[in-house]
Amino acid sequence: MLDFPRWKVTSILVLLAALMALAIPSFFSEDQTNAWGSFPHPRINLGLDLAGGSYLLLEADTDSLINQRVEQMRDEVANRMRRATPKIDIGDISTRDGKVNFMLRDVTQVDAAREQLNSLTTGAGLTGQRDWNIEVVDGTRFVMTPTRAGIDQAINQAMGDATEVVRKRIDELGTKEPTIVRQGSSRIVVQVPGLQNPDALKKLLGTTAKLEFKLVDETVTDPNQLAQGIAPVGSQVLPYAGNPSGVPFIAVKRSVMISGDQLINAQQSNDQTTNEPEVVITFDSQGGKKFARVTQANVGHPFAIILDNKVLSAPGIREPILGGTASISGSFTVESANELAIALRSGKLPVALKVIEERTVGPDLGKDSIQAGIKASVIAVILVIAFMLVTYGRFGIYANFAVVINVVVIMGVLAVLNGTLTLPGIAGFVLTIGTAVDANVLINERIREEQRRGRSVIQSIELGYKEASRTIFEANATHAISGVIMLLLGSGPVKGFAVVLLIGICTSVFTAVTFTRMLVVLWVRRTRPSHLNI
């Protein structure tokens, strides 16, 4: 029992002092801690319900994603048939009713066409099911229909990519500790503490940022045809609000010259001639070469700069663009140009997102919650201290000391982990204060029991800690299992509660068992009591 070496005492004191020191910055404002210079000052971040901020629930437009898959498959089929050896001759490809339809001109090429299509339709995930069904109608007409497994896989992949793009865009805004999680199969929850005006955020997240460069179809000049969306095969009509002809539409080739996927940078700038805001984009080496090759081959012809299926501008190619950079203009303000640059840098959204729920929490509500939480914590600490002091005397003092240290240590661990404290987290704090003394109650009652059996002071203390520790570890293991399940399966408030609970379980067991045992050993060594008043 008394074998508690000096190195162990020193290690425990240094560890607890370090964790408590890490909690200190959280008691000061951010402006005060920034004045400390380069001295590290980790702090606990406050969640949306405490610091105030914006809550957005985004839902994906899965219908447009499915249509996009059909359009992509049409282009892939056309390219595959054209590049086949020998070339497979097909008619126009239709995407009516969400299906890809085309007809062979040569019935002897049915097997070759089927072989090419089979190589395009890979398995959906790990199920081995095909993501497209292929049917041959009337001997020469092929009908390709997306399967449910393929659609589900595409949605899941798109939502995973969209979540990362949303995270990158919000990080570009400089916000601290945003919460971005998927909800269900097609929704994303965004919580940004401290952001009181969500308009810029909604605009940024609502921009798909699908950037494309396409050649203008100069054969379509009839305003009536443009207004009706009529374009030749291989072309399409898109909105163009700034069209100098006055017609708010323009016809462009369907084939993409170059896309935003090959961007490596985008920055807001100002036009050197007009001083109007613009966005300067830089392509990667492959994209720069492709852009140079296409512009060199189309000098004298206009090309359209398209963002989210809307034409921003359609300048003419006066000379080859060889530097791998281009500028986008279109009645921008400095703010809107910067937002577009952020969206382009973070990548395009693979699926359009729309806000279906929005909430703004004011800082006053969070301040009231913090004050209520502090009040509840103080009351809990006072009542626990009073109970332990009256019931167990000196051993109650040690337990109370351990409780106070435990609370500060939890804050230090949260700060080190850069954790976010929410209102349920405060509830976890209060619960931890009450349960932290459970271990000491078990230990103290066991020591009392051993004393009644006539054992000596040292034997009573040794058996009390030894026998009670087994029960303490088993009880906290069951609590930890529940906390881990909440952490893995829960989200938002449930996860915040689970984090504080799990940290509290670890720190309370350490302070209640190891730390108080050290205090008792040091006291027994010094005073050598013949009887315990417990």
Buried (B, 14 or more C-beta within 10 A) or exposed (E): BEEBEEEEBEEBEEBBEEBBEBBBBBEBEEEEBEEEEEEEBBBBBBBBBBBBBBBBBBBBBBEEBBEBBBEEBBEBBBEBBEEBEEEBEBEEBEBEEEBBBBBBEEEEBBEBBEEBBEEBBEEBBEEEEBBBEBEBEEEBEBBBBBBEBBBBBBBBBBBEBBBEBBBBBBBBBEBBBBBBEBBEEBBBBBBBBBBEEBEBBBEBBBBBBBBBBBBBBEEBEEEEBBEEEEBEEEBBBBEBEEBEEEBBBBBBBBEBBBBBEBBEEBBBBBEEEEEBBBBBBBBBEEBBBBBBBBBEEBEEEBBBBBBBEEBBBBEEBEEBBEEBEBBBBBEBEEEBBBBBBBBBBBBBBBBBBEBEEBEBBEBEEBEEBBEEBEEBBEEBBEEBBEBBBEBBBBBBBBBBBBBBBBBBBBBBBBBBEEBBBBBBBBBBBBBBBEBBBBBBBBBBBBBBBBBEEEBEBBBBBBBBBEBBBEBBEEBBEEBBEEBEEBBEEBBBBBBBBBBBBBBBBBBBBBBBBBBBBBBBBEBBEEEEEEEBEB
